[in-house]
Amino acid sequence: MTQIRFERDKPTGLYLHIPFCERKCPYCDFNSYAGQEDLYRPFARALAHEIRTWGERLAHPPLRSVFLGGGTPTVLPPDALEDILIAVHEAFAIRPPTEITVEANPGTTDRALFRLLRDLGVNRLSVGAQSFREEELRFLGRIHTVEDIYRAVEQARAVGFDNVSLDVIYGLPGQTPEEWAVSLRAAVSLDVEHLSCYALTVEPHTPLARWVAEGRVPPVDEDVQGDLYDATRAFLAQAGYIHYEISNWARPGRESVHNRVYWWYEPYLGLGPGAHSFDGVRRAWTILSPREYIRRVRAGESPLAGGETLSLPTRRSEAMILGLRLLVEGVSRRRFRRLFGTDPLDVFADPVERFRAVGLLAVRGDRILLTERAYAVANQVFQAFLA
Ligand code: SF4
């Protein structure tokens, strides 16, 4: 099986997947499980062990970012989160300005937990708000209320978090622009540093997909979602947020460091069930089952489920597509040359020229960028860069 080796470059980002949630949301296809509370502590011990093993194997490299995602990391008992974060500090050279983010879902947090996370070096929270309308939160199967979102952000601020991101979902079936504006306005009123706004997608094999197939819920309307996206861009620009990635907005200087690791095509290490790692040439992924993950780590076996070696054309395509997601930075020709030894304008001469001619791509010195007109059709543009 393909193993990742980090021969050329060490990882600059560490992703830790916490595969548990209090309840499974009907639209969610992430690798997360409800009702496995008995695994919380054994899982944390297994993950901490894997973190330490990798730290030694890589000789304790510095990291630009650590991200605890899921799932819902904040369902773990505080001492389990503490085990994991202490292992991170022991295994890697973590020093400012390393960004350490924890995903926190309202309804699973309190002030004491946030204080503990601060004390453990966490300096960014990503709060899964999703909506500021009770009716929508119920439809999305969320465990929290609107009040819980306000309380979570207030508690985070009270213990000193000055970098908070909110996730919000738009384009629910039948959602009107006015209804979406309620959530947007509320999110902005919290004056958070970062906002991720995602269109609701109906993922196969989810309860939501079944409801749509049975006609119990209307399908999402992509035209309406496109209009809501445009409205979002206009509203957040006026509110002073920089639209720096297709689905992400930030106050100046508060762009997500972690996601940039992916968008810059840098190597990263992903640990925990279902997490992916990338060493610059190879990608590998971990088994999905938390129980099997714990068993294998305890037995000293590899928890990987698979891997692949990426061909040069595939890597160049991926780097191009990921880089184009960055709306302000775009693809740096210099960085691309450093990675692959060639100018992306040579490798992708055809699609670049074609999209330039119709005003969907721009080349400005070192940068290749989507134009604003391309944002709504970005996926079609990306298709043309596939290997
Ligand atoms: S809280 Fe997040 S990860 Fe958990 S089920 Fe809901 S959407 Fe999925």
Residues whose N, C-alpha, C, O or C-beta is under 5 A from the ligand:
A	BS01	SF4	C21 R23 K24 C25 C28 F30 S32 G70 G71 T72
